[in-house]
Amino acid sequence: MSTEMSGMTTGARPDGVRLQKVLAQAGVASRRAAEELIAAGRVSVDGKIVREMGRRVDPETAVVHVDGARIVLRDDLVHLALNKPRGILSTMSDDRGRPCVGDLVVERGIVDEHFDGAPRARLFHVGRLDAETEGLLLLTNDGELGHRLMHPSFEVEKTYLAEVMGQVPHGLGRRLRDGVDLEDGLVTVHSFKLVDSTPGRSLVELVIHEGRKHVVRRLLDEVGFPVQRLVRTAIGDVRLGDQRPGRFRPLTQQEVGSLYRSVGM
């Protein structure tokens, strides 16, 4: 008997939840609009387009995409953006008592707000920013997503604004794109542009795939432009925007979907 005849296609289960209800509960669309998405062939479950309205899925195990974007169905998964202030360590705790991201999680009530006292996978930060670097830091309890976002093979773009000493010459962007040798290997910049310039100071934007320690600071120092201030403004399609320092916000479905897509999930 085929899997379709037995009603046990991947991701489906007789006692599961109707797909249109799952999409509505995930905030994708109203149930009626979700039915229209399904009928139009814009929804897939475990890699296969689904058009039937009676399809039931297990929200704990089914992998659902709408228009190619992953939809998070599990209500225990947390995806947050933090604007990390300067002077805060990118750790969840510090045995020397220095201020860290974990302190902000407690101070802002993130644990209580998102976990409701129930046992959940621990919240952790995705990658690091050194203490003096500000800006976007992602926090999640989705271990596989976090691992892939940090793994260099997926080449997730990170965007930085750097204030540097001196007037940046026109040829610097090409030099950075061609690659600069550091003590731990060659570093290349995906894109580079001059944002602003005043006497003795320049503001530049860099997009890199690298995640090595202090890589932006070391890179700019190597080419003769020491960093005075550094802010990460984006990771993939997730942008810092006007989010205030020290504040958290939940990622939107679109942002979460873009992160999953960027790492092949």
N, C-alpha and C positions, 0 to 999 in steps of 0.2 A: 504494500500500500504506500502511495506517495505521501510525503509530508503534508502537501496541500489537502489531499483527500482526508487525512486523519485530523485536519484542523490544528496541526501543531507546527505551523511554519515558524521560522525563527522570530523570536520576539513576541509571538502571539500565545495566548493561553485562554481556554474557555472561561475561566473565572477572572480574567483581567478586566481592564477598564476600557470602555470604548475610546477609540483614538481621538474622535472629535472632542470628547470630554477632557481627555488628557491635555490636548492642545489648549483648550479654553482655560483649564486650571493652571497651565504654565504661563498664561498671560499672552499667548500668541495672537489670539483673536476670540471673538464670541463663538459659541458653539455653532451657530448657523454659518458664520464666516469660515470657521474651521472646516465645516462640511464642504463648502465651496472650494477651499484649498485642496481638499482630498480629491474631490471630483475632477479638478483641473489637473491632477497628476503632479502637484507641487510638493507632496509629502512622501517621504520614504521612511521605511522601518527596516533597520538592519541592512541598509544598502539596496532595498527593493522598493520601487514605487508602489504605493497602495492607493486604490481607488474605491474599494468597497467601504460602505458606511458602517457595516457591522463589525469591522475589525477590532478585536480587543488586544490590548498589549499590557505587559507588566511594566509599570513605570520604573521599577527598580532595575530592570535589566535591558529594556528596549533602547536602541539607539535610533532616535528620530531626528530627521532633518526636514526643514521647510526651505524650499528654494536653495538647497545646498548648505544651509546654515544649521549647525547642531542646536537642538533645543534641549535645555536642561529640564528633566522631568523630576529628578529626585529633590524632595524638599529639604533634605538634610545637607545639601551642598551649599557652601558659602563662597561667594566671589566678591571681594571688596577692593576698592582703590583708596589708597592713603596718600595724602600729600605730606611726605615726611619732612619735618622741619630740620633745619641745620642743628647739629649738636646731638641728634638722636641716633643711637646705634640701631642697625638693622638686625636686631636679635629679639627673640621673644622673652628673654631674661638675661640678666648679667650678674655674675657672682661677685662683682666688685661694686654693685650698686649704682652703676652709671645709668642715666636715662636711656630707655630703649623703646622699641616699637611695642613690646609687650605691656609696658606701662600705659601707653596710649590706648591699647585695647581695653584694659581694665578701667581707665579713667573715663573713657567714652561709653562704657557700658556695652561694648560690642559683644562680649561673651553672653551676657544676660539677654540682650536684644535678639541675638540670632540663634542662640542655643537653647534658651528656655529651660535650662537646668537639666536637659536630657543628655545622656551620654552620646557624644558625637566624635568624629575624628578631629584631632587637634588642628587648630588654625596655625598656619605657618606662612612666612613671607616667601615670595617667589624671587629668587635672586637677592642681591644686596646693593645697597648704596652706602658708601663710606660715611662716617659721621658728619663730615663737613659738606656732603652733597645733599641737595634738597630734591624734592619732587616725587614723581609717581613711583609707588611701590604697591605691588599686588599682594593680597593675602587671600588664601583659600584653604579649604580642607580637602580639595580634590587632588590627591597625591599624584595620579598619573598626569593630569594636566600640568601641575607644577613642575614635575620632573621634565616633561617635554619642553616646556617654556624655557627652562634653564639649560637644556642640552644644546651644545653648539651646532649639532647636525641639522637642527630645524631652522636655524638662522632667522630667528624672530628679530625684527628690527626694533632698536631702541633709539629714541630721539633725545638729544641733549641741547640745551642752550648753555654756552660757556662764555663768561666774561674773561677776557685775557688782556694782559699787558701788551701795549704796542699796537702799531698799525699793521694790519694783516695785508700782505702783498697779494696781487691777483693770482699768482701761480701756486698759492698754498693749497687750494682745493685739489688741483691736479696732483700735486705731490702726495697728498693724503689718500686720494683715490688709488694712486699707483701702489701705495703701501710704504710703511715705515718700519724698519727693523728695531724692535725692542729686545731687551735681554731674554725674553721668553718667546720670541718669534715675531714673524711679520704680522703687522696689523694694517688692515685696509679700511677705508671709510666708504660707505655706500654713497653718501651724498654730503655736500658741504656748501654752506652759503654764508656770506657776510650779511648780518641783519642790521647792524648799526656800527657807526664808528665816530669817535671823538678823539681829540688829541691825547695820545698816550693810552688809549683804551679801545678795544673792539668787542663787539658782541657777535658770536658766530653760532650757527646751528649745524650739528653733526648728526648723521644717521649711521649707526653701526650695527653689526650683527654680533659683535664680540661681547663676552661677559667676564673677561679676565679682570682681576683685581686692579682697581685704580686705572683702568686702561685708558680712559679719556684724558685724565690728568697726565699720565705718563706720556701719552701720545703727543699732546700739545706742548708739553715741556720739552720733549725731544726735538720738536721742530722750532723751538725758540719762543714759544708763547705760553708762559706759565699761567695757569688758571687761577683767577681770583674768586670766582663764584661759578658753581656748576649746578644746573637744575635738569633733571630728567623730565621731559614733557610728554612722552608717549612711549607705550610698549605696544607694538603692532598698531591696531586701530583704536586702542584705548588711549584717550588723551586726558591730560590733567585739566585743561581748560582753566576756569576761574575758581577751582576748588581751593578753599582756604587751608593754610598750613595746619597740620595736626588733625584735620578732619577726614573722616571716612565716608564713603558712599558705596552702596551696592552697585555692581555693574549691571547694565541693562542686558536684556536677552540678546540684543544685537551685538553688544560688546563681547559677551560670553561666547556667543556663536562664532564670532570672528577669531577669538583666541583658539577655540577648538579647531577651527578650519586651518589656522596657521600652522598647527602641529599635527595635522592629519587625523584628527579624532572625529 
